[in-house]
């Protein structure tokens, strides 16, 4: 990119990612403009397009980085370590629900229709790769339980997809009612984790 040193390019890209994370989390994709983003970073619109083709491309880059951060924290906190499937699945689901409910960027993405909009900017191959990666993250800790018969289900992918489906409950908070949501969420997590474990059979 003409006119910028490598250090300047790295700084601008990092600043755009930070500005994107903050603005997309607060206002969403539709209400955030390229001018908003460049204003935060102190660059011109033409400079923005030297780094990203669109605000959607920046949003996807922000989400990729956020996903890496969450995965790192999941590993650091040893959420999915242990030999008791009920405990591991319960803690994993609690981690995901907490992320959705407290991380403003993730919550904005989940409770709005922005995920559908952003899918238009991914190829089918990229979307399939994302889905496969999500399933593989879960299979990394559920497959050993399936192999040893510690959980119900003989199909490792089915078990992983079932675990991954539970957090979609957050999409129905309004339907459940805010006064009942927390209690219902905890009940579903506990009941699913306990029911998935095959201990005692």
N, C-alpha and C positions, 0 to 999 in steps of 0.2 A: 504494500500500500504506500504509494508515493507520499512523501512528506512526513512520515512517522518512523521513528526508530522502533526496534523490536520491543523495547521497554515501554514506549508510549502505546503501542498497539495492545500489549498485554494489559496495561492499566485501563485503557478505554474499554476493552472487552470486559474486564472485570467490573468496571463501574457500570456498564450497561446491564450486566447480569444482576448486580445489586439493585440498580434502579428498577429493573424489570420485576424482580422478586417483590419489591416493596409496592410498586404501583399496581401490578397485576393482582396481588393479594388484596389490596385495598379497594380497587375500582373494577377489577375484572378486565377481560380482554377487550370487550366492545367499547368501554368508556375510557380506555387508555389509548392515547394517540402517540404517534412517533414524536410529535413536538413535546409531549409531556416527558417522554423518555430522554430526549436530547437536552431538554431544559434542565433535567436533574443532573446530567453528566457535564453539561457545558460544552456541547459540540453542536455543529450544524447538522441539518437533515441529510445533506449529501454525505457527510462523514458517517452517519448512521448506516447508510446503505453500502458503505465500504466493508461493514462488518456483518450485517444481516440483511437478507433480501426483503424482510417484512417484520412487523411486530410479532406476527405469529411465529416466525422462525426464531426470534429472540425468546418468546414464551416457551417454545419447545426446548431451547437450550437451557433456560432457567429450570424447567421441569427435570431435564436430564441431570443437572447438577444437584437439584433437590433430592432426586431419587438416590443418587450416590451418597449424599449426606445421611439420609434416613437409613440406608443399608449399612453404612459404617456405624451408625449409632446402635442399630439392631445387633451388630456383631460385638461392639464394645460393651454393651450392657448384658451380653450373654443371655439374651431373652430366649433363644431357641436351643440352649444347651441343657442337657439333662436326659435321664433315661425313663422318666415317667411321662407317657404321651398326654395324659390328661393335663398335667401341670404345664408342659411345654406348649401345647395348643392353646390353653387358656391364656397364658402369658403373652403369646404371640398375638392373639386376637385383641387382648387388652392394649397391647402396644399399638396395633394398627388403629383401633378405635380412638385412642388418645391422640394419635397423630392427626387423624381426620378432624377431630373435634377441637384441637388446640392450635394446629398449624394453619395460619390464615391462608397461605397459598394453597395448601391441599384442600382445605375446606371450600375455598372459592371454586376450585376446580370440580370438586365432587358435587356440591349442591347446585351448581349452575349447569347450563348445557354447553359449557365451554369445551369439555372433553370431546363432545361430538363435533364441534366446529374445528377443533385442532386436528381431528382425525383426517380431515380433508387435506391437510398439509403433509400427511404421511402416506407413503405408498402402501399398497396391500402387504408387500413383503415386510416393510418396516413395522406395520401394525401387528402382523403375525409374529414377528421377532419379539416385539414388546410383550405380547401375550405369553409367548413361550418362556420368556425370561421371568415373568411374574410367577408362572407355574413352577419353574425350576427353582426359584428362591424358596418356595414352600416345600417342594419335593426334597430339597437338601436335608431337611430335618424330619419329614414324614416318611420318606422311603424306608429308612431303617426300621421304623415301627411297623410298616406294612410287611416288610420282609420277615420279621420275627413274629408276626401275628399279634402284635401288641395293640393293634387297632382293628376295628371292623373294616372290611373292604379288602379285596384282593387286587384291585386295579390302582396302582400308585398315582396315576394321573387323575383319576376320579376323586380319590381321597384329597389330593392337593387342591383340586378345583372346588371341592366342597368347602374346604377350610377357607379358601380365598373368596368364596361367595358370601360368607357371613357378614363381613363389614359393609356390604351393600345395604344393610339394615339402616345405615345412617341416612340413606336417601329418603327414608320414610318417617323421619322424626316428626314432621308435621302431621302425618297421618296417624301416628301413634299417640301424639299429644305430648307437648314438652313436659307436662307434669308427670307423665308416666315413662318417658323415654329412657331415662337412666336405669330405672328398675327393670324395664323390659330388656334393655341391652345386656345388663349383667346376667339376667336370668337366661337369655339365649346363649350367651357365651359359656356360662357354667354348664348348662344342660347339654349343649353341643359337645363340649370338651369331655364331659363325663360319659356321654353316650357313644362318642367315637372310640374311647378306650375300651379294649376287650378284656381288661383285667378281671379275673375271677371266673371266667367262663371255662 
